[in-house]
Every structure is written in C-alpha cells, then in structure tokens.
Amino acid sequence: INRNDLVDYITTHYKGPRIVLAAAGGVSHNDLCDLAKFHFGNLPSTYDGETLPPCSFTGSEIRVQDDKMPLAHIAISVEAVGWSHPDTIPLMVANTLIGNWDRSFGGGVNLSSKLAQLTCHGNLCH
C-alpha cells in the first residue's frame, strides 16, 4: 500500500453522503453542527460511486444441541420496521413485554418483564 492508494481511497470514500456523524450525552446540537461544518464542510456533497442494492432480511435458524449444558444459549431476531412505520410502537410494546434479564443486572429481577422474572425464578436462565 502506498500514498497513492490511500489518497485514492480517501477521495473515493470520504464523501458527505457516506459519513454519519453521531454524538451522545451533553452535546449541543449547534456546537455539533459547527464542528461538522469546520471539519467536514469541504467534503464533496455528492457520491457518484456504485450504489449497492438494499439488504434483505432472510430468516433462518441454526440449532446445536449439547445435552451436557444445563441451559440453552439462544438468540431471536426479526426484521424490524422503519422508525416512521405504523408498527413501530406496537413492536416497541412487544419488546417491553418480552423484556430481557441477565444475572449481572444491578436491579435484579425487579427491572425486567414478568416473562423474564419467571424464567429467572425458575432457574431457566442466567
């Protein structure tokens, strides 16, 4: 890799449409905008590169059974809807009802949903 490779990469990929600027905590929106303008204001605002097709969710599952382990390790995922979709609020409610719990949570079982409490008290999860 040489200098020309780096310059080519930067000029190809460091474009306004390819950058996400995020902040968390006590950051003033106006201050963040000023910093963005100062540091990124001279970047090109167009991108003429190849547009990738949108990703599509493909549901699937993998099961590996190990009867020597006392508990199962699972993960469940579903395709979500966009923030402005009418189903956003019902899905957020469902997420709250299902809840989650981990033995390391500081508030113990008092911070989780009824379902998570039942799995905890029944020693069905850690």
N, C-alpha and C positions, 0 to 999 in steps of 0.2 A: 504494500500500500504506500502510495506516495502523496505528495502535496496536491497534485492534480486530481487524484482520486477523491481526496477529501473536499476540495473545492467543488468538484462536480457533484458530489453527494449533497453538500450544503446548498448549492444553488438549485438543485433539483427538488429537495425535500423541505427546506426551511422556507415555507410559504405561509402566508396568513391563513388560508383555508385548511392547512394541515396542522395547525397549532391549537392546543387547548390551554387556556390559562385558568388556573383554579386557585382559590385561596380559602382558607378556613380560619376560624377564630375571629378575633377582634380586628379585622382588616376593613378599613374604609373603602367603599366601592369607588369613590372618586380618586382616592390615592392609588388604588389598584389600576384604574384606567390611566392615570397619569404615568405610572411606572410602565404599563404596557405600551403606551404611546412612545415613551422615551426609549425603551429597549427594543421594541418590535415595530415601531412606526414606519421604518423604512423598508420593511419586508414587502415583497410583491403581494398584492391582494388577489391575484388570480392564480389558478393552477391549471395548466394545460396538459398535465400528465394523464396517464391511463386511469380511467375510473373503474374501480373494481366492482363486480356485481355485489349486491347486498347479500349478507349471510342469511342462511335459512336454518331454522332450528330443526333438528332431526331427533325425535325422541328415541331413546334406546335404553337398554339396561344391561348390566353385567352382574352376574351372581357368582360369587366364590364362597363355597360353604366350607367352614372349618369348625367341625363339631368339638374341637378341643378348646375353642374360645368360648367363654361364658356369655359374651354379648355379641351382638351383630354391629358392624360398622356400616352405616347406610348414609346415602345422600339422595335427596329427591330434588329434581329440577323440572321446571315447566317453563314454557315460553311466556314471557311477560308481555304486557301491552304497553304502549307509549303513555307518557305522563298525562296527555290530554285525552286519552281514550276513556269512554264512559265506564269501562270495567275497572279502572284504576282503583277507585275507592272500595268496591266490593272485594277486590283482591287484597288490598291492604287490611281490610277487616278479617278476611280469611287468614292472612299471615299472623295477625294478632291472636286469633282464636287458637291456631295450631301452636304458636309460640315456639320457644326453644329453651333449653336448660342445659347447664353444664355444672358439674360438681364444683368447679372453681368460681362460680358466680358469687360475688360478695354478699348479695342479699338472700342467698339460699333459695328455697322453693317459693318464697314469698314474692319473687319478682316474675314468676312465669305463669303461663296459662294453666287451666285446670288439667288439660291433657298432659302437659309437661310435668305437673305435680304428681299425677297418677303414675306416670312412668318412673318418676324418681322414687316415690314411696314404695312402689312395688319392686324396687331394685331391678328395673328393666333397662335402665340406662345409667351412665356415669356422666 
